[in-house]
Amino acid sequence: MSSIITIKSIGNQQDLVINPPSGGLSLQGTIKIPGDKSISHRSLMLGAIAQGETTIEGLLLGEDPRSTAACFRSMGAQISPLNSQSITVQGVGLGNLQEPLDLLDAGNSGTTMRLMLGLLASHSNRFFCVTGDNSLRSRPMSRVVQPLQQMGAKIWGRQQNSLAPLAIQGQNLKPIHYHSPIASAQVKSCILLAGLMTEGKTTVTEPALSRDHSERMLQAFGANLAIDPETHSVTITGKPTLIGQKVVVPGDISSAAFWLVAGAIIPGSELVIENVGINPTRTGILEALKMMEANISLENERIVTGEPVANLRVKFSQLKACTIEGALIPRLIDEIPILAVAAVCAQGTTIIKDAAELRVKESDRLAVMASQLNSMGAKITELPDGLEITGGTPLTGHEVDSYTDHRIAMSLAIASLIAQSSTTIHRSEAAAISYPEFVATLQQLIVN
């Protein structure tokens, strides 16, 4: 590695040191990004409960999908090692997950735990216990436990069944129509997966549209869904026959977001990000950056196994402040940390609101991004449900911390590229949760 980027290892912890040259730098190149994390989880899960073989191309080889694979292996599915771009899954068939001999460990993955709970709760006469790392054991599970209990699930856990570890005694569940108080793909997906095993029709209605990867993939595997986009409702008919499929996972737009912002804020930069999923329920980041007048274009738009895909080209431009709120928030919830970095570089004051959900992610992302960027000289005021960011203040290098949150680690790395001195990002190894090659890709793109 060049002197711009160095890694210091202290036991299992890594510190990423970024020291931009006095003359500045730019980013240039064409890159491919890791497979979409949401689609990777779902392809492993549905492959595990389908009949026959599922082949997955382009699966994200990060820590979170590895947790999903390990859980389903322990319940009888045969999943090849996650060490290549082609993974095979031999499913057990719907309703045939085995009672595991040990705890199911979801690691740091909220998606693994929340979606899996719907399947486990509906496997009658089987007992499961699910746990995770320190971060996951502090994240709220009541949002999925409560609707599952309405369906007849028996689930026990800490703090009135709201925190892992969670014990589940599988039951024959009953269908419900659940009106979710929040737009959450994890809540919706959990209930739909529970509905797979339930006689009759199970419906979820949301206040706004959340990402629809579960609906697309369930239909591809053979489930019977009725979707009403006007009311944001999805209905699944229970007891289908799921058949293994070939799944091609597009690049994760949440990972592309770091390069989209980097290309937009670093003078002289131009990047092409290939094979990015542009599912309309996920393109809020593109809309927000367009509102900020970023120079982004879509090239070679196409459909790959039911998901829209394109190459994204971004060039440096002077960003303008905007307000990000309302129905746009569920479509870019994971990208708000890096959008905060974009807002630091924008002219004017950017307001982000309706994003209280970020307080219960891997970290309190609102508090952490505000405190860490402010330590570098930014002007950010924390709001109960968002951030107020006054742009245009130069950043100065500082010691900052990822709080073991992968999106925080990568957002701070991009911010460090425009700082006026060296920045040390503690616990930067968190990036491997969703983007194991992030630092190597950054090194590849830097031009002095």
N, C-alpha and C positions, 0 to 999 in steps of 0.2 A: 504494500500500500504506500501511496505517496505521503508526504508529511502533512497533507491537508487532513487526512483521516487516519487516526490510530485507534487501536483497541487495547485497553488495559484489562487484563483478567485478574480478578481477586477471588479465588475459590470458584464458586459457581456463578459469581456475579461478573458482569462485564461493564466497563465504562467506555463509552464512545466519545472520543475527543475530536472535535472538528475545528480546524484552525484555518479560516479562509485567508488567502494571500492578500496583501495590502492593495494590490491592483484589482482585486475582485476575481470572480470566476463566472463561468456560464455552464449550462448543461446542454449537451448535444447528443443526439443518437436515436436509434430505434430499438425498442425493448419489448419483451413479452413479460407479462406479469403472472403471478400465481393464479391458479384456478379459483373461481368464486367459492368463498367459504360456505355460504348458505347452501348453494347447490351441492357442494361436496358432502356436507352432512346428510342432506336429504337423499342423495343417491346411495350412500352407504346404508342408511336406515331402510329405505324401500327395497333395495337389493337384498337386504338381510331377511325381510319378511315376505318376499315374493317367491314364486315357484321358479326353479331353474336358475340359470346363470345370468348375472348382470355384469357387463363390462363397462368400466368407467375410464374414459380417456381425459387426461388433463386434471385429475384430482389434485386439490391443494395438499401438499405433503407437509403441512404444518402440524403443530402440537394438538390443536383442537380436533381436526379430523382423526388424528391418531387415537384420541380418547374415545371418539365415537366407535371406531373400528374395534378397539379393545373391548368395549362394553358388549358389542354384539357378537364378537367371537366367544365371549364367555357365556353367551346364551345360545350357542349352537351354530351360528352362521360361520361359514368358511370364507375368510377374507384374506386374499394374498397379501404379502408384506407391502407396506406403503413405502416402497423405495424405487418406484418407476412411474412413468407417466401412464401406464396401463394397469389397472387394478381389476381383478375378478372377484365376484362375490357369489357364492353358492347359497341361495336362500333356503330358509326352513319352511316357507309357506305361512300364510296368514294364520295367526293364532297358535303357532307352534314354537314360540320362543321358550327355551328351557329355563328352569329355575337355576340361577347361577350358584356356584359353590361358595362364592365370596362376595364382598361388596362390589358394586359397580362404581368405578371411579371416573367421573366426568372431567377430572382435571380442572382446567380454568374455563371450561366451555359451558356457558349458560344455555346455548342452543342444544347441546347434547342432553343436558339434564332436563330442560323444560319439554322438549319434543318427546324424549324417551318416556317421560312420565305418563303421557297419553297412552302409549302402547302397553306399558307395564300395568297400569291400573285396570286395563281391559282384558288381561290374561287371567281368567278365573282359576282359582285354586293353586296359584303360584305366588311365592313370596319373594320380594326383591328389596334390597336396601341400596340407596344411591347416595354417594358423597362426592366431594370435590376438594380442591385446594382451599387455602385460607380465604382467598378472595371469593370464590364461588360459594363457600359456606356462609358468607355474609350477605349474599344477594337474595332479593325477595323471590320466594317461590309461591307465595299465596295467590298470585295472579293466575297461576295455572291450577294450583291445588283446589281453590274454591269452586271453579266451574266443574272440575272433575268430581268433587264431592257432590255437586248438584246432580251429577250423572250416577251417583251411587258408589263412588270410589272410597276405599278405606286407606287413608294416608296419614302417617304420624311423623312429626318432626319437632324440632326446637321452636320455641316462641310461638306456640299455638299453631303448629304445623306449617309455619311460614319459612323456616330455614332448614337447610340440609345439615346433617344427614337426614334422609327421609326413608321411612319404611313403608312399603306398599304391599297390601294383601289384595291380589287381583280379584276382580269381581265381574259378573255379568252386568254391564252398565246399561242404563236406559238413555234413549236419545233426548236431547234438550234443544231449545233455541236459546243460545247465549248471546246477550247483548253486552259486548265487551266495553268497559268504560274507557279503554285506551286502544289506539290503533297499533297493534303489535302482531307481527308475523309469528312470533314464538307462541303467543297465546292462541291465535287462530290455528296454527299448525298442530299444537298439542291436542286441541279439541277435535280437529278433523281426524287425527291419527287414532284417537280414542273411538271416534265414530266409525272407523273402519271395522271394528269388532262388535259394533252395537246394532241390534236389529232395528230397522226403521231409518228415519232421516234425522240427521244431526245438523243444525244450522248455527253459524256464527255470523253476527252482524257487528260491524265496527263503526266508529264515528267518522273515520276517514280510511282511505285505501292504504293498506300496508303491502309490503312486497308479496308477490304471488307465486314464488317458486314452488311452494308445496302444491298449489292447485295444478300448475302445469305438469309437475312430475307425477302427481297422483293419477292424473288423467292418462299420461303416457304409459303408466304401469297397468292401467285397466280399471281404475276406480271410476265410479259414476258420480259426477259432480254437477250441480246446477249453480251458476254464478250470476248474481244480479249486480252489475256495476253501479246502478243508480242508488241502491240502498246499501252498498258495500257489504253484501251478504253472500255467503257460500254455504251450500247444502251438500252433504255427502250421504249417500245411501250405503248402509252397512253390508258387510259380508260379500264383498266382490271377490273375484279371482284376480290376484295380482301376478303378472308374468314378468320375469326378468327381461331387461332391456339393455341396449347399448346407449350409454350416456356420454356425451361430449361436454365437458365443463368449460364454459368460456372464462376468460380472464376476469378477475374480480374488480368491479368498478370502484369498490372501497379502497383497494390497493392502488388502482390507477389514480385516485384522487390526490395522493401525495405528489405524484409527478405532474399532474395537471396544475396544481398550485405552484410547485417549484418552477415549472416552465413559465408560468404566468408572472411570477414576481422577481425572477433573477434576470437582470438585463443580458441581452444577447442570446437567450436560450431558445431552442426549438427542439421539441421532442415528438416522436411518433410512438404511440403505445398501441400495440397490435392485439387484435382478437379480444376486445373488451366487451363484456356483456352490457347491453344497453336496454335491459328490461325497463319498460316505462315506470314500474314501481320503484326503480332504483336510480333514476336519472335526475333526481333532485340536485345532485352536485353539479351537473352540467347546467341546469337552469339557474342555480344560484351564481355560478361563475359568469354565465352570460349576463345576468343582472348587474354584475360587477364590471361588465364590459371586457371580460377576458377574451383573448383571441384563440378560440377553439373551433375546430372543424371536424366533422365526421366523414370518414372515407370508407369505401367498400362495405356499405351496410348490407347485411345478409341475415338469414335465419339458419341457426345450427341447432339441430335436435330440439326445435320448439322455442329456442331463446334467441331474441335479436342480438346481433353482434356487429361491431364496427371497429375500425382503426380510428384512434383519436389523435389529432395533431394539435399541439399547443405551442404558441409563441409568446414571448414576453410582451406585455402591454401594461399601461398605467391603469390600475384598477380603481374603481369608484365604489364608495360605500353604498350599502343597500340595507333593507330590512328583510330578514329571513324568519318566517313565522307560519303558523296555521297548518294547512294541509300539506305544505311542502316539507315540514319537519319529519314525518315518518319516512319520507322518501330519501332523506339524507342524514338520518340520525347518527350513523356511524362516522360521517364525514365532517361533523361540526368541529372536532378538534383541529383538523387541518384547515377548515374554513376560517377559523379564528386567526390562523397565521396569515391567510390571504387578507383578512380584514385589517391586520396590523399594517399592511403595506398599501391599503387603499386610501384614497383621498376622502376625507369626511368621517362620519361616525356610523359604524355598522351596528345594527341592533339584531340580536338573535333572541327570540323568545318562544314560548310554548315547548321548551326542550327540557323540562324538569326530569324527564326519563334519564337524562345523562348523569344524574346524581346517583343512580343505582346500577351503573355499568361496572366494568372491572375496577374502576376507581370513580370518584366523584369528578367526572370529566370537566364540569363547569368550574369547580373550585381549583382543580389542579392546573388546567390551562391558564386560568386567570393568574394564579400565584406564580407559576413558572415563567410565563411570558412577561409578567410585570417585573420579575427579578432581572430580566434582560433589558428592561427599559420601556416596555410597552405600556399603554394607558388603557387598562381594561377594568371596568366595574362589573362586579358579579351581581346578577339579578336573581330573584328567586327561581326563575325558570329560564335563565339565559345569560347573555353577556352583552354589555355595551362597550364597543371597542372603538377608540379614537385612533384613526390611522395616521401614518406619516411620521411617526417618531422612530428614529434610527435605533436598532437593537445593538446591545453590547454583550459580548460573550460573558458567560456566567456558569456557575455550577448549578445544574438542574437535575431533576429526578423524574423517572418515568412512572413511579409508583407501581411498578410491575405491570403497567397497562401498555399493550402493544401499540395502540393508536396514539397514545401520548408520546411514547418513545420516538416513533417515526415523525410525528408532527414537530417535535422539538428539534429533531435532526434537520428538517427542512428549514425551520426558523434559524438554526445555527449557521446555515450557508450564507445568510445575509447579515450576520452580526459583524461588528467591527473588530472583534478579537476572538480568542479561542473560547469554545464552550465545551464543558464536560457533561455528558448525559449519563447519570448513574443508572444502573440496572437496565442498560439498553438491550440486553439479551431478550427482553420481553417481546421484541419485534418478531421473534421466531414463531410466536403463536399463530400469526397469519401470514408472515412474509419472511421465510428463512433467509432469502437471498437479498434482503433489502440493502444491507451495507455494501455487498459486492456490486449490486446494480448501481448504487450511488457512485461508487468509485469508478465504474465503467463510464459514467456519463459526464464526469467533471472535466471541463476544459479550462486550463489556466489562462 
